């Protein structure tokens, strides 16, 4: 038997969407680790040469 429907805000967005957006934005705003930056630089150099 299914549970109650999820809460819907007045703007039509489900109640959990704001929390998900906040989590996504916090991950996007994190700095790129140095090891990833080094890998990306090496890939760029190999594409140029």
mmJSON file of the N, C-alpha and C atoms, coordinates in Angstrom:
{"data_MODEL":{"atom_site":{
"group_PDB":["ATOM","ATOM","ATOM","ATOM","ATOM","ATOM","ATOM","ATOM","ATOM","ATOM","ATOM","ATOM","ATOM","ATOM","ATOM","ATOM","ATOM","ATOM","ATOM","ATOM","ATOM","ATOM","ATOM","ATOM","ATOM","ATOM","ATOM","ATOM","ATOM","ATOM","ATOM","ATOM","ATOM","ATOM","ATOM","ATOM","ATOM","ATOM","ATOM","ATOM","ATOM","ATOM","ATOM","ATOM","ATOM","ATOM","ATOM","ATOM","ATOM","ATOM","ATOM","ATOM","ATOM","ATOM","ATOM","ATOM","ATOM","ATOM","ATOM","ATOM","ATOM","ATOM","ATOM","ATOM","ATOM","ATOM","ATOM","ATOM","ATOM","ATOM","ATOM","ATOM","ATOM","ATOM","ATOM","ATOM","ATOM","ATOM","ATOM","ATOM","ATOM","ATOM","ATOM","ATOM","ATOM","ATOM","ATOM","ATOM","ATOM","ATOM","ATOM","ATOM","ATOM","ATOM","ATOM","ATOM","ATOM","ATOM","ATOM","ATOM","ATOM","ATOM","ATOM","ATOM","ATOM","ATOM","ATOM","ATOM","ATOM","ATOM","ATOM","ATOM","ATOM","ATOM","ATOM","ATOM","ATOM","ATOM","ATOM","ATOM","ATOM","ATOM","ATOM","ATOM","ATOM","ATOM","ATOM","ATOM","ATOM","ATOM","ATOM","ATOM","ATOM","ATOM","ATOM","ATOM","ATOM","ATOM","ATOM","ATOM","ATOM","ATOM","ATOM","ATOM","ATOM","ATOM","ATOM"],
"id":[1,2,3,4,5,6,7,8,9,10,11,12,13,14,15,16,17,18,19,20,21,22,23,24,25,26,27,28,29,30,31,32,33,34,35,36,37,38,39,40,41,42,43,44,45,46,47,48,49,50,51,52,53,54,55,56,57,58,59,60,61,62,63,64,65,66,67,68,69,70,71,72,73,74,75,76,77,78,79,80,81,82,83,84,85,86,87,88,89,90,91,92,93,94,95,96,97,98,99,100,101,102,103,104,105,106,107,108,109,110,111,112,113,114,115,116,117,118,119,120,121,122,123,124,125,126,127,128,129,130,131,132,133,134,135,136,137,138,139,140,141,142,143,144,145,146,147],
"type_symbol":["N","C","C","N","C","C","N","C","C","N","C","C","N","C","C","N","C","C","N","C","C","N","C","C","N","C","C","N","C","C","N","C","C","N","C","C","N","C","C","N","C","C","N","C","C","N","C","C","N","C","C","N","C","C","N","C","C","N","C","C","N","C","C","N","C","C","N","C","C","N","C","C","N","C","C","N","C","C","N","C","C","N","C","C","N","C","C","N","C","C","N","C","C","N","C","C","N","C","C","N","C","C","N","C","C","N","C","C","N","C","C","N","C","C","N","C","C","N","C","C","N","C","C","N","C","C","N","C","C","N","C","C","N","C","C","N","C","C","N","C","C","N","C","C","N","C","C"],
"label_atom_id":["N","CA","C","N","CA","C","N","CA","C","N","CA","C","N","CA","C","N","CA","C","N","CA","C","N","CA","C","N","CA","C","N","CA","C","N","CA","C","N","CA","C","N","CA","C","N","CA","C","N","CA","C","N","CA","C","N","CA","C","N","CA","C","N","CA","C","N","CA","C","N","CA","C","N","CA","C","N","CA","C","N","CA","C","N","CA","C","N","CA","C","N","CA","C","N","CA","C","N","CA","C","N","CA","C","N","CA","C","N","CA","C","N","CA","C","N","CA","C","N","CA","C","N","CA","C","N","CA","C","N","CA","C","N","CA","C","N","CA","C","N","CA","C","N","CA","C","N","CA","C","N","CA","C","N","CA","C","N","CA","C","N","CA","C","N","CA","C","N","CA","C"],
"label_alt_id":[null,null,null,null,null,null,null,null,null,null,null,null,null,null,null,null,null,null,null,null,null,null,null,null,null,null,null,null,null,null,null,null,null,null,null,null,null,null,null,null,null,null,null,null,null,null,null,null,null,null,null,null,null,null,null,null,null,null,null,null,null,null,null,null,null,null,null,null,null,null,null,null,null,null,null,null,null,null,null,null,null,null,null,null,null,null,null,null,null,null,null,null,null,null,null,null,null,null,null,null,null,null,null,null,null,null,null,null,null,null,null,null,null,null,null,null,null,null,null,null,null,null,null,null,null,null,null,null,null,null,null,null,null,null,null,null,null,null,null,null,null,null,null,null,null,null,null],
"label_comp_id":["UNK","UNK","UNK","UNK","UNK","UNK","UNK","UNK","UNK","UNK","UNK","UNK","UNK","UNK","UNK","UNK","UNK","UNK","UNK","UNK","UNK","UNK","UNK","UNK","UNK","UNK","UNK","UNK","UNK","UNK","UNK","UNK","UNK","UNK","UNK","UNK","UNK","UNK","UNK","UNK","UNK","UNK","UNK","UNK","UNK","UNK","UNK","UNK","UNK","UNK","UNK","UNK","UNK","UNK","UNK","UNK","UNK","UNK","UNK","UNK","UNK","UNK","UNK","UNK","UNK","UNK","UNK","UNK","UNK","UNK","UNK","UNK","UNK","UNK","UNK","UNK","UNK","UNK","UNK","UNK","UNK","UNK","UNK","UNK","UNK","UNK","UNK","UNK","UNK","UNK","UNK","UNK","UNK","UNK","UNK","UNK","UNK","UNK","UNK","UNK","UNK","UNK","UNK","UNK","UNK","UNK","UNK","UNK","UNK","UNK","UNK","UNK","UNK","UNK","UNK","UNK","UNK","UNK","UNK","UNK","UNK","UNK","UNK","UNK","UNK","UNK","UNK","UNK","UNK","UNK","UNK","UNK","UNK","UNK","UNK","UNK","UNK","UNK","UNK","UNK","UNK","UNK","UNK","UNK","UNK","UNK","UNK"],
"label_asym_id":["A","A","A","A","A","A","A","A","A","A","A","A","A","A","A","A","A","A","A","A","A","A","A","A","A","A","A","A","A","A","A","A","A","A","A","A","A","A","A","A","A","A","A","A","A","A","A","A","A","A","A","A","A","A","A","A","A","A","A","A","A","A","A","A","A","A","A","A","A","A","A","A","A","A","A","A","A","A","A","A","A","A","A","A","A","A","A","A","A","A","A","A","A","A","A","A","A","A","A","A","A","A","A","A","A","A","A","A","A","A","A","A","A","A","A","A","A","A","A","A","A","A","A","A","A","A","A","A","A","A","A","A","A","A","A","A","A","A","A","A","A","A","A","A","A","A","A"],
"label_entity_id":["1","1","1","1","1","1","1","1","1","1","1","1","1","1","1","1","1","1","1","1","1","1","1","1","1","1","1","1","1","1","1","1","1","1","1","1","1","1","1","1","1","1","1","1","1","1","1","1","1","1","1","1","1","1","1","1","1","1","1","1","1","1","1","1","1","1","1","1","1","1","1","1","1","1","1","1","1","1","1","1","1","1","1","1","1","1","1","1","1","1","1","1","1","1","1","1","1","1","1","1","1","1","1","1","1","1","1","1","1","1","1","1","1","1","1","1","1","1","1","1","1","1","1","1","1","1","1","1","1","1","1","1","1","1","1","1","1","1","1","1","1","1","1","1","1","1","1"],
"label_seq_id":[1,1,1,2,2,2,3,3,3,4,4,4,5,5,5,6,6,6,7,7,7,8,8,8,9,9,9,10,10,10,11,11,11,12,12,12,13,13,13,14,14,14,15,15,15,16,16,16,17,17,17,18,18,18,19,19,19,20,20,20,21,21,21,22,22,22,23,23,23,24,24,24,25,25,25,26,26,26,27,27,27,28,28,28,29,29,29,30,30,30,31,31,31,32,32,32,33,33,33,34,34,34,35,35,35,36,36,36,37,37,37,38,38,38,39,39,39,40,40,40,41,41,41,42,42,42,43,43,43,44,44,44,45,45,45,46,46,46,47,47,47,48,48,48,49,49,49],
"pdbx_PDB_ins_code":[null,null,null,null,null,null,null,null,null,null,null,null,null,null,null,null,null,null,null,null,null,null,null,null,null,null,null,null,null,null,null,null,null,null,null,null,null,null,null,null,null,null,null,null,null,null,null,null,null,null,null,null,null,null,null,null,null,null,null,null,null,null,null,null,null,null,null,null,null,null,null,null,null,null,null,null,null,null,null,null,null,null,null,null,null,null,null,null,null,null,null,null,null,null,null,null,null,null,null,null,null,null,null,null,null,null,null,null,null,null,null,null,null,null,null,null,null,null,null,null,null,null,null,null,null,null,null,null,null,null,null,null,null,null,null,null,null,null,null,null,null,null,null,null,null,null,null],
"Cartn_x":[0.848,0.0,0.896,0.734,1.584,1.304,2.35,2.221,1.54,1.485,0.849,1.678,1.043,1.79,2.796,3.898,4.886,4.305,4.831,4.36,4.727,3.803,4.033,3.935,4.96,4.945,4.016,3.733,2.84,3.367,4.698,5.262,5.269,4.695,4.587,5.776,6.78,7.982,7.778,8.232,8.117,8.943,8.543,9.205,10.67,11.087,12.473,13.384,12.835,13.646,14.61,14.186,15.054,16.278,16.087,17.207,18.172,17.634,18.474,19.263,18.623,19.3,20.426,20.171,21.186,22.384,22.14,23.216,24.015,23.343,24.011,24.902,24.37,25.148,26.361,26.243,27.392,28.499,28.126,29.12,29.771,28.975,29.496,30.461,30.212,31.044,32.337,32.495,33.725,34.887,36.062,37.222,37.647,38.225,38.707,39.985,40.082,41.316,42.516,43.687,44.899,45.191,44.942,45.226,44.357,43.11,42.236,42.719,43.114,43.603,44.837,45.748,46.945,46.577,45.625,45.193,44.597,43.774,43.153,44.199,45.218,46.293,47.055,47.338,48.047,47.219,45.921,45.052,45.027,44.96,44.985,46.292,47.411,48.704,48.786,48.23,48.286,47.394,46.32,45.441,46.121,46.937,47.596,48.76,49.439,50.66,50.416],
"Cartn_y":[-1.176,0.0,1.242,2.147,3.332,4.308,5.061,6.064,7.32,8.335,9.592,10.262,11.058,11.727,12.717,12.965,13.917,15.33,16.105,17.487,18.302,19.12,19.992,21.442,22.231,23.644,24.426,25.657,26.496,26.748,26.742,26.985,25.712,24.613,23.379,22.452,22.861,22.046,21.124,19.857,18.983,19.529,19.214,19.734,19.363,18.225,17.781,18.45,19.128,19.689,20.773,21.587,22.656,22.07,21.017,20.364,19.737,19.118,18.517,19.593,20.709,21.814,22.37,22.508,23.019,22.073,20.771,19.779,19.83,19.886,19.951,21.184,22.341,23.575,23.526,22.874,22.795,21.939,20.903,20.06,20.812,21.523,22.276,23.363,23.958,25.043,24.568,23.254,22.752,22.929,23.264,23.409,22.063,22.115,20.915,20.443,19.165,18.669,18.861,19.112,19.328,18.167,16.945,15.775,15.794,16.204,16.297,17.404,18.517,19.649,19.228,18.475,17.996,17.086,16.199,15.286,16.065,17.047,17.845,18.622,19.158,19.873,18.933,17.715,16.737,16.372,16.225,15.914,17.063,18.299,19.465,19.517,19.243,19.266,18.194,17.012,15.948,16.26,17.014,17.415,18.458,19.323,20.393,19.864,18.85,18.383,17.263],
"Cartn_z":[0.0,0.0,0.0,-0.983,-1.062,0.075,0.435,1.488,0.96,1.8,1.367,0.27,-0.563,-1.636,-1.048,-1.762,-1.249,-1.176,-0.247,-0.088,-1.325,-1.788,-2.933,-2.455,-2.779,-2.384,-3.297,-2.908,-3.704,-5.105,-5.279,-6.607,-7.47,-6.948,-7.708,-7.57,-6.799,-6.609,-5.413,-5.502,-4.331,-3.172,-1.966,-0.779,-0.657,-1.206,-1.096,-2.114,-3.097,-4.184,-3.689,-2.735,-2.235,-1.532,-0.758,-0.089,-1.078,-2.111,-3.141,-3.88,-4.188,-4.868,-4.002,-2.7,-1.774,-1.713,-1.655,-1.636,-2.933,-4.063,-5.359,-5.44,-5.039,-5.106,-4.183,-3.035,-2.133,-2.741,-3.485,-4.139,-5.304,-6.078,-7.218,-6.755,-5.603,-5.097,-4.453,-4.246,-3.635,-4.6,-4.077,-4.965,-5.543,-6.727,-7.39,-6.7,-6.327,-5.703,-6.631,-6.05,-6.836,-7.774,-7.317,-8.157,-9.428,-9.31,-10.478,-11.406,-10.811,-11.596,-12.4,-11.773,-12.464,-13.636,-13.411,-14.475,-15.646,-15.346,-16.408,-17.197,-16.506,-17.195,-18.123,-17.674,-18.504,-19.737,-19.541,-20.689,-21.681,-21.191,-22.078,-22.859,-22.188,-22.854,-23.933,-23.675,-24.672,-25.877,-25.658,-26.779,-27.667,-27.058,-27.801,-28.641,-28.139,-28.779,-29.697],
"occupancy":[1.0,1.0,1.0,1.0,1.0,1.0,1.0,1.0,1.0,1.0,1.0,1.0,1.0,1.0,1.0,1.0,1.0,1.0,1.0,1.0,1.0,1.0,1.0,1.0,1.0,1.0,1.0,1.0,1.0,1.0,1.0,1.0,1.0,1.0,1.0,1.0,1.0,1.0,1.0,1.0,1.0,1.0,1.0,1.0,1.0,1.0,1.0,1.0,1.0,1.0,1.0,1.0,1.0,1.0,1.0,1.0,1.0,1.0,1.0,1.0,1.0,1.0,1.0,1.0,1.0,1.0,1.0,1.0,1.0,1.0,1.0,1.0,1.0,1.0,1.0,1.0,1.0,1.0,1.0,1.0,1.0,1.0,1.0,1.0,1.0,1.0,1.0,1.0,1.0,1.0,1.0,1.0,1.0,1.0,1.0,1.0,1.0,1.0,1.0,1.0,1.0,1.0,1.0,1.0,1.0,1.0,1.0,1.0,1.0,1.0,1.0,1.0,1.0,1.0,1.0,1.0,1.0,1.0,1.0,1.0,1.0,1.0,1.0,1.0,1.0,1.0,1.0,1.0,1.0,1.0,1.0,1.0,1.0,1.0,1.0,1.0,1.0,1.0,1.0,1.0,1.0,1.0,1.0,1.0,1.0,1.0,1.0],
"B_iso_or_equiv":[0.0,0.0,0.0,0.0,0.0,0.0,0.0,0.0,0.0,0.0,0.0,0.0,0.0,0.0,0.0,0.0,0.0,0.0,0.0,0.0,0.0,0.0,0.0,0.0,0.0,0.0,0.0,0.0,0.0,0.0,0.0,0.0,0.0,0.0,0.0,0.0,0.0,0.0,0.0,0.0,0.0,0.0,0.0,0.0,0.0,0.0,0.0,0.0,0.0,0.0,0.0,0.0,0.0,0.0,0.0,0.0,0.0,0.0,0.0,0.0,0.0,0.0,0.0,0.0,0.0,0.0,0.0,0.0,0.0,0.0,0.0,0.0,0.0,0.0,0.0,0.0,0.0,0.0,0.0,0.0,0.0,0.0,0.0,0.0,0.0,0.0,0.0,0.0,0.0,0.0,0.0,0.0,0.0,0.0,0.0,0.0,0.0,0.0,0.0,0.0,0.0,0.0,0.0,0.0,0.0,0.0,0.0,0.0,0.0,0.0,0.0,0.0,0.0,0.0,0.0,0.0,0.0,0.0,0.0,0.0,0.0,0.0,0.0,0.0,0.0,0.0,0.0,0.0,0.0,0.0,0.0,0.0,0.0,0.0,0.0,0.0,0.0,0.0,0.0,0.0,0.0,0.0,0.0,0.0,0.0,0.0,0.0],
"pdbx_formal_charge":[null,null,null,null,null,null,null,null,null,null,null,null,null,null,null,null,null,null,null,null,null,null,null,null,null,null,null,null,null,null,null,null,null,null,null,null,null,null,null,null,null,null,null,null,null,null,null,null,null,null,null,null,null,null,null,null,null,null,null,null,null,null,null,null,null,null,null,null,null,null,null,null,null,null,null,null,null,null,null,null,null,null,null,null,null,null,null,null,null,null,null,null,null,null,null,null,null,null,null,null,null,null,null,null,null,null,null,null,null,null,null,null,null,null,null,null,null,null,null,null,null,null,null,null,null,null,null,null,null,null,null,null,null,null,null,null,null,null,null,null,null,null,null,null,null,null,null],
"auth_seq_id":[1,1,1,2,2,2,3,3,3,4,4,4,5,5,5,6,6,6,7,7,7,8,8,8,9,9,9,10,10,10,11,11,11,12,12,12,13,13,13,14,14,14,15,15,15,16,16,16,17,17,17,18,18,18,19,19,19,20,20,20,21,21,21,22,22,22,23,23,23,24,24,24,25,25,25,26,26,26,27,27,27,28,28,28,29,29,29,30,30,30,31,31,31,32,32,32,33,33,33,34,34,34,35,35,35,36,36,36,37,37,37,38,38,38,39,39,39,40,40,40,41,41,41,42,42,42,43,43,43,44,44,44,45,45,45,46,46,46,47,47,47,48,48,48,49,49,49],
"auth_comp_id":["UNK","UNK","UNK","UNK","UNK","UNK","UNK","UNK","UNK","UNK","UNK","UNK","UNK","UNK","UNK","UNK","UNK","UNK","UNK","UNK","UNK","UNK","UNK","UNK","UNK","UNK","UNK","UNK","UNK","UNK","UNK","UNK","UNK","UNK","UNK","UNK","UNK","UNK","UNK","UNK","UNK","UNK","UNK","UNK","UNK","UNK","UNK","UNK","UNK","UNK","UNK","UNK","UNK","UNK","UNK","UNK","UNK","UNK","UNK","UNK","UNK","UNK","UNK","UNK","UNK","UNK","UNK","UNK","UNK","UNK","UNK","UNK","UNK","UNK","UNK","UNK","UNK","UNK","UNK","UNK","UNK","UNK","UNK","UNK","UNK","UNK","UNK","UNK","UNK","UNK","UNK","UNK","UNK","UNK","UNK","UNK","UNK","UNK","UNK","UNK","UNK","UNK","UNK","UNK","UNK","UNK","UNK","UNK","UNK","UNK","UNK","UNK","UNK","UNK","UNK","UNK","UNK","UNK","UNK","UNK","UNK","UNK","UNK","UNK","UNK","UNK","UNK","UNK","UNK","UNK","UNK","UNK","UNK","UNK","UNK","UNK","UNK","UNK","UNK","UNK","UNK","UNK","UNK","UNK","UNK","UNK","UNK"],
"auth_asym_id":["A","A","A","A","A","A","A","A","A","A","A","A","A","A","A","A","A","A","A","A","A","A","A","A","A","A","A","A","A","A","A","A","A","A","A","A","A","A","A","A","A","A","A","A","A","A","A","A","A","A","A","A","A","A","A","A","A","A","A","A","A","A","A","A","A","A","A","A","A","A","A","A","A","A","A","A","A","A","A","A","A","A","A","A","A","A","A","A","A","A","A","A","A","A","A","A","A","A","A","A","A","A","A","A","A","A","A","A","A","A","A","A","A","A","A","A","A","A","A","A","A","A","A","A","A","A","A","A","A","A","A","A","A","A","A","A","A","A","A","A","A","A","A","A","A","A","A"],
"auth_atom_id":["N","CA","C","N","CA","C","N","CA","C","N","CA","C","N","CA","C","N","CA","C","N","CA","C","N","CA","C","N","CA","C","N","CA","C","N","CA","C","N","CA","C","N","CA","C","N","CA","C","N","CA","C","N","CA","C","N","CA","C","N","CA","C","N","CA","C","N","CA","C","N","CA","C","N","CA","C","N","CA","C","N","CA","C","N","CA","C","N","CA","C","N","CA","C","N","CA","C","N","CA","C","N","CA","C","N","CA","C","N","CA","C","N","CA","C","N","CA","C","N","CA","C","N","CA","C","N","CA","C","N","CA","C","N","CA","C","N","CA","C","N","CA","C","N","CA","C","N","CA","C","N","CA","C","N","CA","C","N","CA","C","N","CA","C","N","CA","C","N","CA","C"],
"pdbx_PDB_model_num":[1,1,1,1,1,1,1,1,1,1,1,1,1,1,1,1,1,1,1,1,1,1,1,1,1,1,1,1,1,1,1,1,1,1,1,1,1,1,1,1,1,1,1,1,1,1,1,1,1,1,1,1,1,1,1,1,1,1,1,1,1,1,1,1,1,1,1,1,1,1,1,1,1,1,1,1,1,1,1,1,1,1,1,1,1,1,1,1,1,1,1,1,1,1,1,1,1,1,1,1,1,1,1,1,1,1,1,1,1,1,1,1,1,1,1,1,1,1,1,1,1,1,1,1,1,1,1,1,1,1,1,1,1,1,1,1,1,1,1,1,1,1,1,1,1,1,1]
}}}
